[in-house]
Amino acid sequence: MRSRALVAASAVLAGSLVAASLLGLATAAAASVPAPTPREVIERTARQVLAVLDDPSLDHDARIHRIERIADARFDFRTVARLVLARHWRQLTAEQRDEFVREFKRHLSVTYGRNLDLYSHQSVEILGDREEARGDWSVQTRIVGGDPPDEILVDYRLRRIGGEWKIIDVVVEHVSLIANFRSQLAELISRRGVEGTLALLREKNASGESILPEEERSLAERGRAQR
């Protein structure tokens, strides 16, 4: 399905796909300018991602590179990594945590980046936003268009970190990016241990393979199947 491409950008965008935050745009506002609201963060991110996807001068690798730069600006990958590992995060040393953050961020690109070339001029609509528990904020969006036409619901969860709103999860058709990886990583750690799981991530990243089973790599399709 072609609209999976923009979902992938939002998730990478994010990793994830989504998603995303590309183009090396500034990550902090000037001291005299108020920080963007969660809704504004997603609106700007969507415009930036679409500009990259619509640029005919960029090849696949250039798009991936720019989307990774957007993700670096918009996501807090350390928080994402901690939430993905849940209770297992406490088992990691400081060095292992740093390595896991690096490898997991790269793995999001490996898992979802391959779908970017399927993009077919979709657009993003902001449906609403609301405050969540712990002071987090969620922004609800809908990806529309494509060939064939399609609609995909994508929610972003943001948390204020260091004075800025950062994306900490992407929920596509009611399936959370964090939850999608959490169960897989919990099983790997229980079987391989922390070092074995880190070694597998390095291996999969080097070979361009995902740790997720094929049927779990599309959050949109998984969400629709669970309806």
Secondary structure, DSSP 8 states (H G I E B T S, - for coil): -TTHHHHHHTT-----------TT--SS--TTS----HHHHHHHHHHHHHHHHT-TT--HHHHHHHHHHHHHHHB-HHHHHHHHHGGGGGGS-HHHHHHHHHHHHHHHHHHHGGGGGG--S-EEEEEEEEE-GGG-EEEEEEEEETTTTEEEEEEEEEEEETTEEEEEEEEETTEEHHHHHHHHHHHHHHHHHHHHHHHHHHHHHHHT--SS-GGGS-HHHHHHHT-
